[in-house]
Amino acid sequence: MAYSDGILSTLQLGVRAMNDLRLAITAIFPQTGGTATSATGGAATLPPNPVGFIVVTLPDGTSAKVPYYS
């Protein structure tokens, strides 16, 4: 086995490991199907003061603050 064969084999193992990691992460954290600018359904009034905000990165790369309440 030549020296370059050993490097190639190591790189292939690394690529397989990264692919396995990607599959595991996507199984744990699946992508959302989309976004909406309005909500349909319940028309409940939210409390006036949220406890805080969660910052979420949207599929287009922008950030949005989502309020949460106690």
ChimeraX commands (.cxc) that place a marker at each C-alpha (Angstrom):
marker #1 position 0.00,0.00,0.00 radius 0.5
marker #1 position 1.43,3.33,-1.02 radius 0.5
marker #1 position 1.53,6.33,1.30 radius 0.5
marker #1 position -1.19,8.08,-0.74 radius 0.5
marker #1 position -3.48,5.05,-0.35 radius 0.5
marker #1 position -3.32,5.45,3.43 radius 0.5
marker #1 position -4.22,9.15,3.19 radius 0.5
marker #1 position -7.08,8.39,0.82 radius 0.5
marker #1 position -8.42,5.69,3.12 radius 0.5
marker #1 position -8.24,8.04,6.11 radius 0.5
marker #1 position -10.07,10.77,4.20 radius 0.5
marker #1 position -12.78,8.33,3.14 radius 0.5
marker #1 position -13.29,7.25,6.75 radius 0.5
marker #1 position -13.53,10.92,7.76 radius 0.5
marker #1 position -16.15,11.62,5.09 radius 0.5
marker #1 position -18.18,8.60,6.19 radius 0.5
marker #1 position -18.00,9.74,9.82 radius 0.5
marker #1 position -19.16,13.26,8.87 radius 0.5
marker #1 position -22.04,11.82,6.84 radius 0.5
marker #1 position -23.08,9.60,9.76 radius 0.5
marker #1 position -22.98,12.65,12.03 radius 0.5
marker #1 position -25.09,14.67,9.56 radius 0.5
marker #1 position -27.68,11.88,9.43 radius 0.5
marker #1 position -27.82,11.67,13.23 radius 0.5
marker #1 position -28.21,15.44,13.60 radius 0.5
marker #1 position -30.96,15.67,10.98 radius 0.5
marker #1 position -32.81,12.82,12.70 radius 0.5
marker #1 position -32.66,14.65,16.04 radius 0.5
marker #1 position -33.25,18.18,14.69 radius 0.5
marker #1 position -35.43,17.89,11.57 radius 0.5
marker #1 position -35.88,20.95,9.38 radius 0.5
marker #1 position -39.15,22.81,9.54 radius 0.5
marker #1 position -41.39,22.63,6.51 radius 0.5
marker #1 position -41.75,26.38,6.10 radius 0.5
marker #1 position -42.61,29.67,7.73 radius 0.5
marker #1 position -45.69,31.85,7.94 radius 0.5
marker #1 position -46.24,35.56,8.44 radius 0.5
marker #1 position -49.59,35.07,10.14 radius 0.5
marker #1 position -51.31,32.45,12.23 radius 0.5
marker #1 position -54.70,30.95,11.60 radius 0.5
marker #1 position -56.91,29.36,14.19 radius 0.5
marker #1 position -57.10,30.64,17.74 radius 0.5
marker #1 position -57.61,34.35,18.21 radius 0.5
marker #1 position -56.50,34.48,21.85 radius 0.5
marker #1 position -54.96,37.70,23.07 radius 0.5
marker #1 position -51.41,37.21,24.35 radius 0.5
marker #1 position -50.30,38.65,27.67 radius 0.5
marker #1 position -48.85,42.16,27.34 radius 0.5
marker #1 position -45.35,41.36,28.62 radius 0.5
marker #1 position -43.44,38.28,27.48 radius 0.5
marker #1 position -40.99,36.70,29.94 radius 0.5
marker #1 position -38.31,36.80,27.26 radius 0.5
marker #1 position -37.48,36.08,23.65 radius 0.5
marker #1 position -35.94,33.14,21.82 radius 0.5
marker #1 position -33.77,34.11,18.86 radius 0.5
marker #1 position -34.37,31.79,15.91 radius 0.5
marker #1 position -32.40,31.65,12.67 radius 0.5
marker #1 position -34.83,31.38,9.76 radius 0.5
marker #1 position -34.15,29.28,6.64 radius 0.5
marker #1 position -33.07,32.39,4.71 radius 0.5
marker #1 position -30.41,33.16,7.36 radius 0.5
marker #1 position -32.15,36.08,9.06 radius 0.5
marker #1 position -32.85,36.10,12.78 radius 0.5
marker #1 position -36.24,36.51,14.41 radius 0.5
marker #1 position -37.21,36.99,18.05 radius 0.5
marker #1 position -40.05,34.76,19.26 radius 0.5
marker #1 position -41.63,35.79,22.58 radius 0.5
marker #1 position -42.29,33.27,25.33 radius 0.5
marker #1 position -44.65,33.60,28.26 radius 0.5
marker #1 position -44.80,32.00,31.71 radius 0.5
marker link #1:1,2 radius 0.2
marker link #1:2,3 radius 0.2
marker link #1:3,4 radius 0.2
marker link #1:4,5 radius 0.2
marker link #1:5,6 radius 0.2
marker link #1:6,7 radius 0.2
marker link #1:7,8 radius 0.2
marker link #1:8,9 radius 0.2
marker link #1:9,10 radius 0.2
marker link #1:10,11 radius 0.2
marker link #1:11,12 radius 0.2
marker link #1:12,13 radius 0.2
marker link #1:13,14 radius 0.2
marker link #1:14,15 radius 0.2
marker link #1:15,16 radius 0.2
marker link #1:16,17 radius 0.2
marker link #1:17,18 radius 0.2
marker link #1:18,19 radius 0.2
marker link #1:19,20 radius 0.2
marker link #1:20,21 radius 0.2
marker link #1:21,22 radius 0.2
marker link #1:22,23 radius 0.2
marker link #1:23,24 radius 0.2
marker link #1:24,25 radius 0.2
marker link #1:25,26 radius 0.2
marker link #1:26,27 radius 0.2
marker link #1:27,28 radius 0.2
marker link #1:28,29 radius 0.2
marker link #1:29,30 radius 0.2
marker link #1:30,31 radius 0.2
marker link #1:31,32 radius 0.2
marker link #1:32,33 radius 0.2
marker link #1:33,34 radius 0.2
marker link #1:34,35 radius 0.2
marker link #1:35,36 radius 0.2
marker link #1:36,37 radius 0.2
marker link #1:37,38 radius 0.2
marker link #1:38,39 radius 0.2
marker link #1:39,40 radius 0.2
marker link #1:40,41 radius 0.2
marker link #1:41,42 radius 0.2
marker link #1:42,43 radius 0.2
marker link #1:43,44 radius 0.2
marker link #1:44,45 radius 0.2
marker link #1:45,46 radius 0.2
marker link #1:46,47 radius 0.2
marker link #1:47,48 radius 0.2
marker link #1:48,49 radius 0.2
marker link #1:49,50 radius 0.2
marker link #1:50,51 radius 0.2
marker link #1:51,52 radius 0.2
marker link #1:52,53 radius 0.2
marker link #1:53,54 radius 0.2
marker link #1:54,55 radius 0.2
marker link #1:55,56 radius 0.2
marker link #1:56,57 radius 0.2
marker link #1:57,58 radius 0.2
marker link #1:58,59 radius 0.2
marker link #1:59,60 radius 0.2
marker link #1:60,61 radius 0.2
marker link #1:61,62 radius 0.2
marker link #1:62,63 radius 0.2
marker link #1:63,64 radius 0.2
marker link #1:64,65 radius 0.2
marker link #1:65,66 radius 0.2
marker link #1:66,67 radius 0.2
marker link #1:67,68 radius 0.2
marker link #1:68,69 radius 0.2
marker link #1:69,70 radius 0.2
view
